[in-house]
Structure formats: structure tokens, C-alpha cells
């Protein structure tokens, strides 16, 4: 309950944390305590889902918005969600249903980092492009910035 009270977690992420904490507790006590059995752990996770404390869809939606606010693009968000144990189809659906304007986010980040108006030389544009690609933005979103700034 303490872990879920801090922030939303995916089912896989919570399962890993609980397994780790039980192993750590057994190690600290220097006893032959076994880690939490998988059957019991699944039962606890099911109970949390039934009570609405654990919801992968809610977690995915909030995670996307949180990472977008922090300046990360859809590719980076997709990778992090996979690491958190979210299904590929669920990620695709959540990203397509989100109301985040990735082109606008990329433009805001570029302007915040490189100033306005954006640099127009090839070398400076490639620097902006590399920066945004490293943040996980799609090439289409990056190219839209330069198309719009040329206008």
C-alpha cells in the first residue's frame, strides 16, 4: 500500500518491487526466509486491481503525460513503458489516444533550448535534430518544426 500511495505503478513494476523488497528483507534478517511465493504475489496484485489501486491503463496514461511534460518524445515514452511491463498493443493504443501534440512539444523544447527564432543554418539544424532525437521525438515532428519556422 505504501508503494502505491507514492505514485501509480504498472502491474509488472509493482511485482518486481515486491519481489525485491521481500528478498532484501530476507537478506537483512540473515535468515532462510523464502521470497514471497508467486501464487501469493499474484493474489495480492489481483486484489489491488480489484480495488482500483493498480490499473495499467491509468498508469500508462499518466506516465505518457508526465514524460511529455518533462520533454520526452513518443519513442522514449514507448521504450520506458515497455521496460515497466506494459504490453506493446496497450502502449500503441494509449499513444494514439493521447491528446499530447508531440510536434508542439518538440517545438517548445527546441525553442527553450536553442532560443527563438530557431537557428537556420544546416549545422545548427542538425544539432537541434540530434537533440530532439535523443529525447525520443519522431523525425516527422522534428521536420515539422523546421517547416513551420520557414513559414
Contact map, one row per residue, 1 for C-alpha under 8 A:
1111100000000000000000000000000000000000000000000000000000000000000000000000000000000000000000000000000000000000000000000000000000000000000000000000000
1111110000000000000000000000000000000000000000000000000000000000000000000000000000000000000000000000000000000000000000000000000000000000000000000000000
1111111000000100000000000000000000000000000000000000000000000000000000000000000000000000000000000000000000000000000000000000000000000000000000000000000
1111111110000000000000000000000000000000000000000000110000000000000000000000000000000000000000000000000000000000000000000000000000000000000000000000000
1111111100000000000000000000000000000000000000000000000000000000000000000000000000000000000000000000000000000000000000000000000000000000000000000000000
0111111100000000000000000000000000000000000000000000000000000000000000000000000000000000000000000000000000000000000000000000000000000000000000000000000
0011111110000000000000000000000000000000000000000000000000000000000000000000000000000000000000000000000000000000000000000000000000000000000000000000000
0001111111000000000000000000000000000000000000000000011001100000000000000000000000000000000000000000000000000000000000000000000000000000000000000000000
0001001111101100000000000000000000000000000000000000011100100000000000000000000000000000000000000000000000000000000000000000000000000000000000000000000
0000000111111100000000000000000000000000000000000000011100110000000000000000000000011100000000000000000000000000000000000000000000000000000000000000000
0000000011111110000000000000000000000000000010000000011100000000000000000000000000001000000000000000000000000000000000000000000000000000000000000000000
0000000001111111000000000000000000000000000000000000000000000000000000000000000000011100000000000000000000000000000000000000000000000000000000000000000
0000000011111111100000000000000000000000000000000000000000000000000000000000000000011000000000000000000000000000000000000000000000000000000000000000000
0010000011111111110000000000000000000000000000000000000000000000000000000000000000000000000000000000000000000000000000000000000000000000000000000000000
0000000000111111111000000000000000000000100010000000000000000000000000000000000000000000000000000000000000000000000000000000000000000000000000000000000
0000000000011111111100000000000000000000000000000000000000000000000000000000000000000000000000000000000000000000000000000000000000000000000000000000000
0000000000001111111110000000000000000000000000000000000000000000000000000000000000000000000000000000000000000000000000000000000000000000000000000000000
0000000000000111111111000000000000000000000000000000000000000000000000000000000000000000000000000000000000000000000000000000000000000000000000000000000
0000000000000011111111100000000000110000000000000000000000000000000000000000000000000000000000000000000000000000000000000000000000000000000000000000000
0000000000000001111111110000000000000000000000000000000000000000000000000000000000000000000000000000000000000000000000000000000000000000000000000000000
0000000000000000111111111000000000000000000000000000000000000000000000000000000000000000000000000000000000000000000000000000000000000000000000000000000
0000000000000000011111111100000000110000000000000000000000000000000000000000000000000000000000000000000000000000000000000000000000000000000000000000000
0000000000000000001111111110000001100000000000000000000000000000000000000000000000000000000000000000000000000000000000000000000000000000000000000000000
0000000000000000000111111111000000000000000000000000000000000000000000000000000000000000000000000000000000000000000000000000000000000000000000000000000
0000000000000000000011111111100000000000000000000000000000000000000000000000000000000000000000000000000000000000000000000000000000000000000000000000000
0000000000000000000001111111111111100000000000000000000000000000000000000000000000000000000000000000000000000000000000000000000000000000000000000000000
0000000000000000000000111111111000000000000000000000000000000000000000000000000000000000000000000000000000000000000000000000000000000000000000000000000
0000000000000000000000011111111000000000000000000000000000000000000000000000000000000000000000000000000000000000000000000000000000000000000000000000000
0000000000000000000000001111111000000000000000000000000000000000000000000000000000000000000000000000000000000000000000000000000000000000000000000000000
0000000000000000000000000111111100000000000000000000000000000000000000000000000000000000000000000000000000000000000000000000000000000000000000000000000
0000000000000000000000000111111110000000000000000000000000000000000000000000000000000000000000000000000000000000000000000000000000000000000000000000000
0000000000000000000000000100011111000000000000000000000000000000000000000000000000000000000000000000000000000000000000000000000000000000000000000000000
0000000000000000000000000100001111100000000000000000000000000000000000000000000000000000000000000000000000000000000000000000000000000000000000000000000
0000000000000000000000100100000111111000000000000000000000000000000000000000000000000000000000000000000000000000000000000000000000000000000000000000000
0000000000000000001001100100000011111000000000000000000000000000000000000000000000000000000000000000000000000000000000000000000000000000000000000000000
0000000000000000001001000000000001111101100000000000000000000000000000000000000000000000000000000000000000000000000000000000000000000000000000000000000
0000000000000000000000000000000001111111100000000000000000000000000000000000000000000000000000000000000000000000000000000000000000000000000000000000000
0000000000000000000000000000000000011111110000000000000000000000000000000000000000000000000000000000000000000000000000000000000000000000000000000000000
0000000000000000000000000000000000001111111000000000000000000000000000000000000000000000000000000000000000000000000000000000000000000000000000000000000
0000000000000000000000000000000000011111111100000000000000000000000000000000000000000000000000000000000000000000000000000000000000000000000000000000000
0000000000000010000000000000000000011111111110000000000000000000000000000000000000000000000000000000000000000000000000000000000000000000000000000000000
0000000000000000000000000000000000000111111111000000000000000000000000000000000000000000000000000000000000000000000000000000000000000000000000000000000
0000000000000000000000000000000000000011111111100000000000000000000000000000000000000000000000000000000000000000000000000000000000000000000000000000000
0000000000000000000000000000000000000001111111110000000000000000000000000000000000000000000000000000000000000000000000000000000000000000000000000000000
0000000000100010000000000000000000000000111111111000010000000000000000000000000000000000000000000000000000000000000000000000000000000000000000000000000
0000000000000000000000000000000000000000011111111100000000000000000000000000000000000000000000000000000000000000000000000000000000000000000000000000000
0000000000000000000000000000000000000000001111111110000000000000000000000000000000000000000000000000000000000000000000000000000000000000000000000000000
0000000000000000000000000000000000000000000111111111110000000000000000000000000000000000000000000000000000000000000000000000000000000000000000000000000
0000000000000000000000000000000000000000000011111111111000000000000000000000000000000000000000000000000000000000000000000000000000000000000000000000000
0000000000000000000000000000000000000000000001111111100000000000000000000000000000000000000000000000000000000000000000000000000000000000000000000000000
0000000000000000000000000000000000000000000000111111110000000000000000000000000000000000000000000000000000000000000000000000000000000000000000000000000
0000000000000000000000000000000000000000000000011111111000000000000000000000000000000000000000000000000000000000000000000000000000000000000000000000000
0001000000000000000000000000000000000000000000011111111000000000000000000000000000000000000000000000000000000000000000000000000000000000000000000000000
0001000111100000000000000000000000000000000010011011111100000000000000000000000000000000000000000000000000000000000000000000000000000000000000000000000
0000000111100000000000000000000000000000000000001001111111100000000000000000000000000000000000000000000000000000000000000000000000000000000000000000000
0000000011100000000000000000000000000000000000000000011111110000000000000000000000000100000000000000000000000000000000000000000000000000000000000000000
0000000000000000000000000000000000000000000000000000001111111000000000000000000000000000010001000000000000000000000000000000000000000000000000000000000
0000000100000000000000000000000000000000000000000000001111111100000000000000000000000000000000000000000000000000000000000000000000000000000000000000000
0000000111000000000000000000000000000000000000000000001111111110000000000000000000000000000000000000000000000000000000000000000000000000000000000000000
0000000001000000000000000000000000000000000000000000000111111111000000000000000010000100001001000000000000000000000000000000000000000000000000000000000
0000000000000000000000000000000000000000000000000000000011111111100000000000000000000000000001000100000000000000000000000000000000000000000000000000000
0000000000000000000000000000000000000000000000000000000001111111110000000000000000000000000000000000000000000000000000000000000000000000000000000000000
0000000000000000000000000000000000000000000000000000000000111111111000000000000000000000000000000000000000000000000000000000000000000000000000000000000
0000000000000000000000000000000000000000000000000000000000011111111100000000100000000000000000100100000000000000000000000000000000000000000000000000000
0000000000000000000000000000000000000000000000000000000000001111111110000000000000000000000000000001000000000000000000000000000000000000000000000000000
0000000000000000000000000000000000000000000000000000000000000111111111000000000000000000000000000000000000000000000000000000000000000000000000000000000
0000000000000000000000000000000000000000000000000000000000000011111111111000100000000000000000000000000000000000000000000000000000000000000000000000000
0000000000000000000000000000000000000000000000000000000000000001111111111100000000000000000000000001000010000000000000000000000000000000000000000000000
0000000000000000000000000000000000000000000000000000000000000000111111110000000000000000000000000000000000000000000000000000000000000000000000000000000
0000000000000000000000000000000000000000000000000000000000000000011111110000000000000000000000000000000000000000000000000000000000000000000000000000000
0000000000000000000000000000000000000000000000000000000000000000001111111000000000000000000000000000000011001000000000000000000000000010000000000000000
0000000000000000000000000000000000000000000000000000000000000000001111111101100000000000000000000000000000000000000000000000000000000011100000000000000
0000000000000000000000000000000000000000000000000000000000000000001100111111100000000000000000000000010011000000000000000000000000010011110000000000000
0000000000000000000000000000000000000000000000000000000000000000000100011111110000000000000000100000010000000000000000000000000000000001110000000000000
0000000000000000000000000000000000000000000000000000000000000000000000001111111000000000000000000000000000000000000000000000000000000001110000000000000
0000000000000000000000000000000000000000000000000000000000000000000000011111111100000000000000000000000000000000000000000000000000000011100000000000000
0000000000000000000000000000000000000000000000000000000000000001001000011111111110000000000000000000000000000000000000000000000000000001000000000000000
0000000000000000000000000000000000000000000000000000000000000000000000000111111111000000001000000000000000000000000000000000000000000000000000000000000
0000000000000000000000000000000000000000000000000000000000000000000000000011111111100000000000000000000000000000000000000000000000000000000000000000000
0000000000000000000000000000000000000000000000000000000000000000000000000001111111110000000000000000000000000000000000000000000000000000000000000000000
0000000000000000000000000000000000000000000000000000000000010000000000000000111111111100001000000000000000000000000000000000000000000000000000000000000
0000000000000000000000000000000000000000000000000000000000000000000000000000011111111111001000000000000000000000000000000000000000000000000000000000000
0000000000000000000000000000000000000000000000000000000000000000000000000000001111111100000000000000000000000000000000000000000000000000000000000000000
0000000001011000000000000000000000000000000000000000000000000000000000000000000111111100000000000000000000000000000000000000000000000000000000000000000
0000000001111000000000000000000000000000000000000000000000000000000000000000000011111110000000000000000000000000000000000000000000000000000000000000000
0000000001010000000000000000000000000000000000000000000100010000000000000000000011111111011000000000000000000000000000000000000000000000000000000000000
0000000000000000000000000000000000000000000000000000000000000000000000000000000001001111111000000000000000000000000000000000000000000000000000000000000
0000000000000000000000000000000000000000000000000000000000000000000000000000000001000111111100000000000000000000000000000000000000000000000000000000000
0000000000000000000000000000000000000000000000000000000000000000000000000000000000000011111110000000000000000000000000000000000000000000000000000000000
0000000000000000000000000000000000000000000000000000000010000000000000000000000000000111111111000000000000000000000000000000000000000000000000000000000
0000000000000000000000000000000000000000000000000000000000010000000000000000010011000111111111100000000000000000000000000000000000000000000000000000000
0000000000000000000000000000000000000000000000000000000000000000000000000000000000000001111111110000000000000000000000000000000000000000000000000000000
0000000000000000000000000000000000000000000000000000000000000000000000000000000000000000111111111000000000000000000000000000000000000000000000000000000
0000000000000000000000000000000000000000000000000000000010011000000000000000000000000000011111111100000000000000000000000000000000000000000000000000000
0000000000000000000000000000000000000000000000000000000000000001000000000100000000000000001111111100000000000000000000000000000000000000000000000000000
0000000000000000000000000000000000000000000000000000000000000000000000000000000000000000000111111100000000000000000000000000000000000000000000000000000
0000000000000000000000000000000000000000000000000000000000000000000000000000000000000000000011111110000000000000000000000000000000000000000000000000000
0000000000000000000000000000000000000000000000000000000000001001000000000000000000000000000001111111000000000000000000000000000000000000000000000000000
0000000000000000000000000000000000000000000000000000000000000000000000000000000000000000000000001111100000000000000000000000000000000000000000000000000
0000000000000000000000000000000000000000000000000000000000000000100100000000000000000000000000000111110010000000000000000000000000000000000000000000000
0000000000000000000000000000000000000000000000000000000000000000000000000000000000000000000000000011111110000000000000000000000000000000000000000000000
0000000000000000000000000000000000000000000000000000000000000000000000001100000000000000000000000001111111000000000000000000000000000000100010000000000
0000000000000000000000000000000000000000000000000000000000000000000000000000000000000000000000000000111111100000000000000000000000000000000011011000000
0000000000000000000000000000000000000000000000000000000000000000000000000000000000000000000000000000111111110000000000000000000000000000000000000000000
0000000000000000000000000000000000000000000000000000000000000000000100101000000000000000000000000001111111111000000000000000000000000000000000000000000
0000000000000000000000000000000000000000000000000000000000000000000000101000000000000000000000000000011111111100000000000000000000010000100011001000000
0000000000000000000000000000000000000000000000000000000000000000000000000000000000000000000000000000001111111110000000000000000000000000000001001000000
0000000000000000000000000000000000000000000000000000000000000000000000000000000000000000000000000000000111111111000000000000000000000000000000000000000
0000000000000000000000000000000000000000000000000000000000000000000000100000000000000000000000000000000011111111100000000000000000000000000000000000000
0000000000000000000000000000000000000000000000000000000000000000000000000000000000000000000000000000000001111111111001000000000100010000000000000000000
0000000000000000000000000000000000000000000000000000000000000000000000000000000000000000000000000000000000111111111111000000000000000000000000000000000
0000000000000000000000000000000000000000000000000000000000000000000000000000000000000000000000000000000000011111111100000000000000000000000000000000000
0000000000000000000000000000000000000000000000000000000000000000000000000000000000000000000000000000000000001111111000000000000000000000000000000000000
0000000000000000000000000000000000000000000000000000000000000000000000000000000000000000000000000000000000000111111101100000000100000000000000000000000
0000000000000000000000000000000000000000000000000000000000000000000000000000000000000000000000000000000000000111111111000000000000000000000000000000000
0000000000000000000000000000000000000000000000000000000000000000000000000000000000000000000000000000000000000011011111100000000000000000000000000000000
0000000000000000000000000000000000000000000000000000000000000000000000000000000000000000000000000000000000000010001111100000000000000000000000000000100
0000000000000000000000000000000000000000000000000000000000000000000000000000000000000000000000000000000000000110011111110000000000000000000000000000100
0000000000000000000000000000000000000000000000000000000000000000000000000000000000000000000000000000000000000000010111111001100000000000000000000000000
0000000000000000000000000000000000000000000000000000000000000000000000000000000000000000000000000000000000000000000001111101100000000000000000000000000
0000000000000000000000000000000000000000000000000000000000000000000000000000000000000000000000000000000000000000000000111111100000000000000000000000000
0000000000000000000000000000000000000000000000000000000000000000000000000000000000000000000000000000000000000000000000011111110000000000000000000000000
0000000000000000000000000000000000000000000000000000000000000000000000000000000000000000000000000000000000000000000000001111111000000000000000000000000
0000000000000000000000000000000000000000000000000000000000000000000000000000000000000000000000000000000000000000000000111111111100000000000000000000000
0000000000000000000000000000000000000000000000000000000000000000000000000000000000000000000000000000000000000000000000111111111110000000000000000000000
0000000000000000000000000000000000000000000000000000000000000000000000000000000000000000000000000000000000000000000000000111111111000000000000000000000
0000000000000000000000000000000000000000000000000000000000000000000000000000000000000000000000000000000000000000000000000011111111100000000000000000000
0000000000000000000000000000000000000000000000000000000000000000000000000000000000000000000000000000000000000100010000000001111111110000000000000000000
0000000000000000000000000000000000000000000000000000000000000000000000000000000000000000000000000000000000000000000000000000111111111000000001000000000
0000000000000000000000000000000000000000000000000000000000000000000000000000000000000000000000000000000000000000000000000000011111111100000000000000000
0000000000000000000000000000000000000000000000000000000000000000000000000000000000000000000000000000000000000000000000000000001111111110000000000000000
0000000000000000000000000000000000000000000000000000000000000000000000001000000000000000000000000000000001000100000000000000000111111111100001000000000
0000000000000000000000000000000000000000000000000000000000000000000000000000000000000000000000000000000000000000000000000000000011111111111000000000000
0000000000000000000000000000000000000000000000000000000000000000000000000000000000000000000000000000000000000000000000000000000001111111100000000000000
0000000000000000000000000000000000000000000000000000000000000000000000111001000000000000000000000000000000000000000000000000000000111111100000000000000
0000000000000000000000000000000000000000000000000000000000000000000000011111100000000000000000000000000000000000000000000000000000011111110000000000000
0000000000000000000000000000000000000000000000000000000000000000000000011111000000000000000000000000010001000000000000000000000000011111111011000000000
0000000000000000000000000000000000000000000000000000000000000000000000001110000000000000000000000000000000000000000000000000000000001001111111000000000
0000000000000000000000000000000000000000000000000000000000000000000000000000000000000000000000000000000000000000000000000000000000001000111111100000000
0000000000000000000000000000000000000000000000000000000000000000000000000000000000000000000000000000000000000000000000000000000000000000011111110000000
0000000000000000000000000000000000000000000000000000000000000000000000000000000000000000000000000000011001000000000000000000000000000000111111111000000
0000000000000000000000000000000000000000000000000000000000000000000000000000000000000000000000000000001001100000000000000000000010010000111111111100000
0000000000000000000000000000000000000000000000000000000000000000000000000000000000000000000000000000000000000000000000000000000000000000001111111110000
0000000000000000000000000000000000000000000000000000000000000000000000000000000000000000000000000000001000000000000000000000000000000000000111111111000
0000000000000000000000000000000000000000000000000000000000000000000000000000000000000000000000000000001001100000000000000000000000000000000011111111100
0000000000000000000000000000000000000000000000000000000000000000000000000000000000000000000000000000000000000000000000000000000000000000000001111111110
0000000000000000000000000000000000000000000000000000000000000000000000000000000000000000000000000000000000000000000000000000000000000000000000111111111
0000000000000000000000000000000000000000000000000000000000000000000000000000000000000000000000000000000000000000000000000000000000000000000000011111111
0000000000000000000000000000000000000000000000000000000000000000000000000000000000000000000000000000000000000000000011000000000000000000000000001111111
0000000000000000000000000000000000000000000000000000000000000000000000000000000000000000000000000000000000000000000000000000000000000000000000000111111
0000000000000000000000000000000000000000000000000000000000000000000000000000000000000000000000000000000000000000000000000000000000000000000000000011111
